[in-house]
Amino acid sequence: MAETVEGAQDVLESRYAAAARVVQAVGLFTLLLIVLALTGVFAGKIRFNPAAANSLRLIIVFLGVGAIVFRRTRFSAMRLQDIGALRGAEGLLRTLQTTTVTVALIGGLVALLGFVISVMTGFGTDMLYLGAVAIAVLLYCYPRRAAWRSVVRAAERGEGDPVRAAKGTMV
């Protein structure tokens, strides 16, 4: 039993570190796009089309809301309980990692679309606002090590309710 808990902690640390690195890399990518947009290096390289710019803005809104809905759905109580029962701590950690990475990539897509809009319009402030949306998505999905540890403890003990731990509340 001690080897299993120790092994689960090693898997936890590696999966947590990988997920955190992805979120940080996408955050740096977003900041780089904000700086590029504010300097105006690429301004006007894409012909301005108001319908396309407004469509991209609408897509960004749907992606931002969709990222929140996606994360909340993946961390729903029934789903996490089923994963914990069927796959144990390893399955829960895999779910936490893939969900975190997926939401981070959605945040990166928001940043990229915001950059396209700012290049199209020639206004760096567009990217500043839309970059803030991307950063908000990244902050929302940033993994919490304590919550992940609680999930592993709940799965190892067979408590069947790793949900409160996954959502970051105290167990």
N, C-alpha and C positions, 0 to 999 in steps of 0.2 A: 504494500500500500504506500509506503514512504517513497519507493522508487517511482510509482505512478504519479504521485503529487509533485515530486521533484521534476519528473519529465514534463508534466503539464505546465509547470512554471517556466521551464526552458522554452517550450513551444509558445507560451504566452509572451515571453520577452521577445522572441524572434518575430512573431507575427505583429506584436504591438510596434516594434521598432520599424518594421517594413511599412506598416500602415502610416505611421507618423512621418516617415521619410517621404512617402508619396504626397501626403497633404502639404508638407513643407516645400517640396519641389514645385507643386502646383501653385503654392502661395508665392514663391519666388518668381515663377513664370508670370503670374498675374502682376506682380510689382514691376517686372521688366516691361510688360506691355503698357502699363500705366505711364512709366517713364518715357517710353518710345512715343506714346500718343501725345504726352504733354510737350515733348520737344518738337513735334510736328515734322519729323524726318520723312514720314511716309504720307503726309497730308496731301490729299488730292490724287493719289495714285490709282484709286478706284473711282470711276465716274459716279457722281451723286445721283441716286434714284430715291426720291422720297418714299415711294411705296415699299421698296426693298428695305430701307432703313427702318421704317415703322414696323414692317413684318419681323425684322430681326429683333426689335425691341419687344414685340409681343412674344416672340419665341423665348427671349431671355426671361420674361415674367413667368412663362409656363415652366421653363427649366428650373428656375429658383423655387417655385412652389412645388414642382414635381420632385425635386431633390428632398424636400422636407417630407412630403407624403411617402416617398419611396423609403426613406430611412425609418420613419415611424411604422410603416407596414412591415418592414423586415425585422424590426425589433418588437413586434406585437407579442403580447403575452402568450397566446396559444402557440404561435410559431416557435418562439424560443423554448417553450416547454417541450414541444415535440422534438425539436432538434436535440435538446439536452437528453431526452429519453432515448432517442434513436442513435445518436452519434457521440454523446458524451461531451467532455470538455473540448476535445479536438474539433468536433463539429461546430460547437458554439464559437470557438475562436476563429475558425474558418469563416463563419458567417459574419462575425464582427469585422474581420479584416476585409472581406470582399465588399461588404456594404460600405465601409469607410472609404475604400479606394474608389468605388463606383461613384459615390457622392462627391468625392474630391475631383474626379474627372469631369463630372457635370459642372462643378465650379470652374474648372479650367476651360470648358467649352463656353461658359458664360463670359469669361474674360476674353476669350478669342473672338467671340461674336461682338463684344463691346469694342474691341480694338478695330474690327472691320468697320463698325459703324463710325468710329472716330476718324478712321482713314477716309471713309466715304464722305463724311460731312466736313472734315477739316478742323473740327473742334476737339481739342484734347480733353475738354471738360466732360464730353460725353463718356469718354473712357474712365474718367475719374469717378463718375456716378455709377457706371455699370461695373467698374472694377470693385467698387464698394459692395455691390450685390454679390460679386464672386467671392470677395473676402468674407462676407457674412455667411455664405454657403460653406466655405472652408472652416470657419470658426465653429459652425454648427456641427460639422462632421468630425472635428478633431477628436481623436480617441483619448479617453481618460484611463490612465493605467489602473487607478484604484477600482474603477467600474469593471474593467476587464478581469482584474484579480478576483473580485467578488463573484463574477460569473463562473470562473474556474472553481472557486471554493464551493459554490452552490452545486455545480455539476459533480464534483468529486464526492461531496457528501450525499448526493442523491436527493437533495432537497426538493427538486422538481419545480422550484420557483426562482430561476435565475433572472427573471424579468426585472424585478426591482433593481437588481445589481446592474443589469445592462443599461438601464435608463439612468444610472448614476445616483440613485437614492441610497440612503444608508440601509444596510441589511441588519 
